Amino acid sequence: MTQDETTTTPPAEALSAGGAVVREATPADAVGGRVPRYVARPPDTAAAAELLATAHRLGLATVMRGNGTASDWGAPPSRVDLVLETTALRSVEHAAGDLVVQVGAGTPLADLQTRLAAAGQRLTLDPLVAGGTVGGAVATGLSGPRRLLHGPLRDLIIGMTTVRADGVTASSGGRVVKNVAGYDLGKLHTGALGTLGLTTSVTFRLHPLPEALRIVSAEAPDAETAQRWTHAVLGSGAVPAAVELDSHQAGPLTLSVLLEGAEGGIGARAQAVAELMDGAAVAEGPPARWSTLPGNPDDTLLKISTPLGQVARAAHLVHEAARQQNTTAAVSGSAGAGVLFAALPTAAGAAAVDAVARGLRTALDGGVTVARTAPALADAELDRWGDVPGLELMRAVKQRFDPDRLLAPGRFAGGI
Amino acid sequence: MPLPVTALIPRLREICGDDGVITDPNRRRTYESDGITYHAGTPGVVVLPTSTEQVAAVVRLCSESGVPFVPRGAGTGLSAGALPHSQGVLIVTSRMRRILEIDIANERAVVQPGVANLEVTRAAAPHGYYYAPDPSSQQVCSVGGNIAENSGGAHCLKYGFTVNHVTGLEVVTPQGETVRLGGKSADAPGYDLLGAFVGSEGTLGIATEITVRLLRAPQKVRTLLAAFESMDAGGAAVSAIISAGVLPAAVEMMDALSIEAAEAAVACDYPPGAGAVLIVELDGPAADVDAQFDHATQLCRDAGAFEIRTAADADERARIWKGRKSAFAAVGRISPAYIVQDGVVPRTALPEVLRRIAELSAESGIRVANVFHAGDGNLHPLVLFDDSAPEASEKAAEVSGKILDLCIEHGGSITGEHGVGVDKACQMPEMFSPADLETMDLFRSAFDPGGIANPEKLLPTPRLCGERPGVRKDVHPLVAEGTAEQF
């Protein structure tokens, strides 16, 4: 397309030239309260690349969307002209013998797991937000309970194809688990909230479904006890797949230890873990609210990463800080990996949220971010990220990948 | 125009002290190569900093003067990633070898980059913990070097690579800034620069302090050795084990030629007449290991193993591993020279690729010994030749190159653990498109706009790729002197 055509062709027509289905946006398409002008759904990577190239030429600010289950993560973009819907980028290429799968970004995670389960395998990623796509999982970088043993999402990704802001398609990694050729750019896109490019396909390493599982749960009367139990379980050689903490109100904390493995050994392992926690009960399935975020979908959500030795204390501090702000909190997450989420109710105002987050940052080592705000706080004055070491390097990476700041501008740390 | 590197020497002496700067040509030449001796060059100057501040000051000086720098750990690398630059500063971390903290409550160790890999495990062992990545050179290779190469090891099938075990880095960027990425906790806010830095081969800066995860030592470890008449039968056993849902800590395989070499070198006493031996190691909770071990043993038998040995204790385990661990050096017993290749194929393609390698060997008359991490399809073919014979090294290099082509053809990778460095930079375009490489270069330039951090490594350049790749002609110097093993 020549410069002349660019200026004369209506944008909607230009955007659909590569095969994307384009429509006018409606208020239901709003991202962080901003209603875009267009919604485009490319049928494949080539069309997505052409679409992004056109958007780049037209200077349209673009936000990626899968099933839209995490559109409220990060700060609201400062401007949104185009929502790029990935839902047509659906494909599953499962190399079962290699325990590897290549998946289109728009594939619903649940569909993928169903396919894999039929072959006795799984992607060891527990979704914390139900109903999302593979691309959405990558963009938010969320990892559920089993991250303790199998690693966070980023560790399961062995290859990725993305489209840059300028429409150039680039891959990194590959289709084998062991591979150190080139930079692992998939790491950058994981958790980047779509600010560095559009992920169109992801290759994952898989794990066999375990023969058996047990959950050993117990209620600790206080944070110190929960911390002691966590340390004992992790240090016991029981090799738990997950150690989850649930503290939906101030007071006792529930610890749930997930064990997976051979049928023959699971009973003895569960018994050994139960002996480390007073009053423990063994179950053959996960408890209610397993692998979910705390609180309600409209709550403000903090993500808290701490060294392992501070996890239970972190949960306690959240309740303390919430109480001081005359509000309440629900906390849950991986005690084993040191990553918790805290939900503050919709009624908590910006000042309260900010005070809780700041208080935690002062009291704990690690990171505390406001991952998602209640709708009313979308545009509130909030320090969502806290101090972000390496921010200048992050800005430099963004500058190289998206110099015109067209991809979800403002959504990420430091206004990236 | 960059300054000549010699102009930096007085300032370097101020920063690192007189004993921290090496200018004498003979002493500089001791750093001329890493584990790949056929890529060699004398560094312009060598510095041996003792602190992050010194590293930062040296790099800042390089940045201000436009002089390239090359980071180097213990020099055990196998891709010439630490090949010095004749007009550059070689920054060696060997004097930064303090273990700063063993923090059991948080399951972390904090170390300086020059600390040897195995020292971390030694320091954690009294507490019942260990550091999982175990590259074969772990007695001497540095943790900083492991960060640069994203090193693996025999047990990475189950435990992953260096990147899966690092939670924090202090990094001196190519502009001389000191930045902390992550720490003792997971999921640092912002882009995962930490994850992308690991494996960046010294092109994004120098890690000056490293925080790694410590794992609880497994309750039980069980090891078996199974002998098969053919590689196909051994390969079938590997497939059966993996598809049965058993995840061993390690699955290693050797062919007849490498068994012969190991026998000649260390008298490993593997079952006579074996066309392939398989080593399977399981670890974890005792009850789990026992159940899976019986299963794996049965699967080996079903696949036609004519002899199965199991290790009853640590000594017997060491005996089983002895042949495998000595295999690289052992081929020196049966061949005057050899090339160590490092390629990866999807595990299911292993039988086909091994057959094609055998054909290549038969067609060219060049012997190839196969030693590999079978569980994850990581091949280490050893291409044997007589360097005194005319054109033998060229022929061997050709066979070695064709093996990599086979890996790419089957959807694999040109390197599973040795890295790209100089050695494979020119093969990157066979695996990645120009747009892929350009995008990687964009990322690199975000860290290193001046292009001074380990230039001419990892990504292909016209100057570099005009040259012919060399071949390995002798045993790794560290192996020769007995301080390292390769496997």
Boltz contact constraints between the chains, C-beta under 6 A:
constraints:
  - contact:
      token1: [A, 97]
      token2: [B, 348]
      max_distance: 6.0
  - contact:
      token1: [A, 98]
      token2: [B, 346]
      max_distance: 6.0
  - contact:
      token1: [A, 98]
      token2: [B, 347]
      max_distance: 6.0
  - contact:
      token1: [A, 98]
      token2: [B, 348]
      max_distance: 6.0
  - contact:
      token1: [A, 151]
      token2: [B, 164]
      max_distance: 6.0
  - contact:
      token1: [A, 154]
      token2: [B, 195]
      max_distance: 6.0
  - contact:
      token1: [A, 155]
      token2: [B, 164]
      max_distance: 6.0
  - contact:
      token1: [A, 168]
      token2: [B, 435]
      max_distance: 6.0
  - contact:
      token1: [A, 170]
      token2: [B, 435]
      max_distance: 6.0
  - contact:
      token1: [A, 170]
      token2: [B, 436]
      max_distance: 6.0
  - contact:
      token1: [A, 170]
      token2: [B, 439]
      max_distance: 6.0
  - contact:
      token1: [A, 171]
      token2: [B, 436]
      max_distance: 6.0
  - contact:
      token1: [A, 174]
      token2: [B, 413]
      max_distance: 6.0
  - contact:
      token1: [A, 175]
      token2: [B, 411]
      max_distance: 6.0
  - contact:
      token1: [A, 176]
      token2: [B, 344]
      max_distance: 6.0
  - contact:
      token1: [A, 176]
      token2: [B, 346]
      max_distance: 6.0
  - contact:
      token1: [A, 176]
      token2: [B, 377]
      max_distance: 6.0
  - contact:
      token1: [A, 176]
      token2: [B, 412]
      max_distance: 6.0
  - contact:
      token1: [A, 176]
      token2: [B, 413]
      max_distance: 6.0
  - contact:
      token1: [A, 177]
      token2: [B, 376]
      max_distance: 6.0
  - contact:
      token1: [A, 178]
      token2: [B, 344]
      max_distance: 6.0
  - contact:
      token1: [A, 178]
      token2: [B, 376]
      max_distance: 6.0
  - contact:
      token1: [A, 178]
      token2: [B, 378]
      max_distance: 6.0
  - contact:
      token1: [A, 178]
      token2: [B, 416]
      max_distance: 6.0
  - contact:
      token1: [A, 179]
      token2: [B, 344]
      max_distance: 6.0
  - contact:
      token1: [A, 179]
      token2: [B, 413]
      max_distance: 6.0
  - contact:
      token1: [A, 180]
      token2: [B, 150]
      max_distance: 6.0
  - contact:
      token1: [A, 180]
      token2: [B, 199]
      max_distance: 6.0
  - contact:
      token1: [A, 180]
      token2: [B, 415]
      max_distance: 6.0
  - contact:
      token1: [A, 180]
      token2: [B, 419]
      max_distance: 6.0
  - contact:
      token1: [A, 181]
      token2: [B, 413]
      max_distance: 6.0
  - contact:
      token1: [A, 181]
      token2: [B, 414]
      max_distance: 6.0
  - contact:
      token1: [A, 181]
      token2: [B, 415]
      max_distance: 6.0
  - contact:
      token1: [A, 181]
      token2: [B, 420]
      max_distance: 6.0
  - contact:
      token1: [A, 181]
      token2: [B, 431]
      max_distance: 6.0
  - contact:
      token1: [A, 182]
      token2: [B, 440]
      max_distance: 6.0
  - contact:
      token1: [A, 183]
      token2: [B, 440]
      max_distance: 6.0
  - contact:
      token1: [A, 183]
      token2: [B, 443]
      max_distance: 6.0
  - contact:
      token1: [A, 184]
      token2: [B, 196]
      max_distance: 6.0
  - contact:
      token1: [A, 187]
      token2: [B, 192]
      max_distance: 6.0
  - contact:
      token1: [A, 187]
      token2: [B, 195]
      max_distance: 6.0
  - contact:
      token1: [A, 187]
      token2: [B, 196]
      max_distance: 6.0
  - contact:
      token1: [A, 188]
      token2: [B, 191]
      max_distance: 6.0
  - contact:
      token1: [A, 188]
      token2: [B, 196]
      max_distance: 6.0
  - contact:
      token1: [A, 192]
      token2: [B, 191]
      max_distance: 6.0
  - contact:
      token1: [A, 208]
      token2: [B, 245]
      max_distance: 6.0
  - contact:
      token1: [A, 235]
      token2: [B, 216]
      max_distance: 6.0
  - contact:
      token1: [A, 237]
      token2: [B, 216]
      max_distance: 6.0
  - contact:
      token1: [A, 237]
      token2: [B, 219]
      max_distance: 6.0
  - contact:
      token1: [A, 238]
      token2: [B, 285]
      max_distance: 6.0
  - contact:
      token1: [A, 239]
      token2: [B, 284]
      max_distance: 6.0
  - contact:
      token1: [A, 239]
      token2: [B, 285]
      max_distance: 6.0
  - contact:
      token1: [A, 261]
      token2: [B, 288]
      max_distance: 6.0
  - contact:
      token1: [A, 262]
      token2: [B, 288]
      max_distance: 6.0
  - contact:
      token1: [A, 262]
      token2: [B, 291]
      max_distance: 6.0
  - contact:
      token1: [A, 262]
      token2: [B, 292]
      max_distance: 6.0
  - contact:
      token1: [A, 264]
      token2: [B, 291]
      max_distance: 6.0
  - contact:
      token1: [A, 265]
      token2: [B, 287]
      max_distance: 6.0
  - contact:
      token1: [A, 265]
      token2: [B, 288]
      max_distance: 6.0
  - contact:
      token1: [A, 265]
      token2: [B, 291]
      max_distance: 6.0
  - contact:
      token1: [A, 268]
      token2: [B, 287]
      max_distance: 6.0
  - contact:
      token1: [A, 269]
      token2: [B, 285]
      max_distance: 6.0
  - contact:
      token1: [A, 269]
      token2: [B, 287]
      max_distance: 6.0
  - contact:
      token1: [A, 305]
      token2: [B, 185]
      max_distance: 6.0
  - contact:
      token1: [A, 305]
      token2: [B, 186]
      max_distance: 6.0
  - contact:
      token1: [A, 305]
      token2: [B, 187]
      max_distance: 6.0
  - contact:
      token1: [A, 306]
      token2: [B, 185]
      max_distance: 6.0
  - contact:
      token1: [A, 307]
      token2: [B, 106]
      max_distance: 6.0
  - contact:
      token1: [A, 307]
      token2: [B, 184]
      max_distance: 6.0
  - contact:
      token1: [A, 307]
      token2: [B, 185]
      max_distance: 6.0
  - contact:
      token1: [A, 308]
      token2: [B, 106]
      max_distance: 6.0
  - contact:
      token1: [A, 308]
      token2: [B, 107]
      max_distance: 6.0
  - contact:
      token1: [A, 309]
      token2: [B, 105]
      max_distance: 6.0
  - contact:
      token1: [A, 309]
      token2: [B, 106]
      max_distance: 6.0
  - contact:
      token1: [A, 337]
      token2: [B, 186]
      max_distance: 6.0
  - contact:
      token1: [A, 338]
      token2: [B, 185]
      max_distance: 6.0
  - contact:
      token1: [A, 338]
      token2: [B, 186]
      max_distance: 6.0
  - contact:
      token1: [A, 339]
      token2: [B, 186]
      max_distance: 6.0
  - contact:
      token1: [A, 339]
      token2: [B, 187]
      max_distance: 6.0
  - contact:
      token1: [A, 366]
      token2: [B, 185]
      max_distance: 6.0
  - contact:
      token1: [A, 367]
      token2: [B, 188]
      max_distance: 6.0
  - contact:
      token1: [A, 367]
      token2: [B, 189]
      max_distance: 6.0
  - contact:
      token1: [A, 369]
      token2: [B, 189]
      max_distance: 6.0
  - contact:
      token1: [A, 385]
      token2: [B, 189]
      max_distance: 6.0
  - contact:
      token1: [A, 388]
      token2: [B, 189]
      max_distance: 6.0
  - contact:
      token1: [A, 388]
      token2: [B, 190]
      max_distance: 6.0
  - contact:
      token1: [A, 389]
      token2: [B, 180]
      max_distance: 6.0
  - contact:
      token1: [A, 390]
      token2: [B, 179]
      max_distance: 6.0
  - contact:
      token1: [A, 390]
      token2: [B, 181]
      max_distance: 6.0
  - contact:
      token1: [A, 390]
      token2: [B, 193]
      max_distance: 6.0
  - contact:
      token1: [A, 393]
      token2: [B, 193]
      max_distance: 6.0
  - contact:
      token1: [A, 394]
      token2: [B, 190]
      max_distance: 6.0
  - contact:
      token1: [A, 394]
      token2: [B, 191]
      max_distance: 6.0
  - contact:
      token1: [A, 396]
      token2: [B, 446]
      max_distance: 6.0
  - contact:
      token1: [A, 397]
      token2: [B, 446]
      max_distance: 6.0
  - contact:
      token1: [A, 400]
      token2: [B, 442]
      max_distance: 6.0
  - contact:
      token1: [A, 400]
      token2: [B, 446]
      max_distance: 6.0
  - contact:
      token1: [A, 413]
      token2: [B, 189]
      max_distance: 6.0
  - contact:
      token1: [A, 413]
      token2: [B, 190]
      max_distance: 6.0
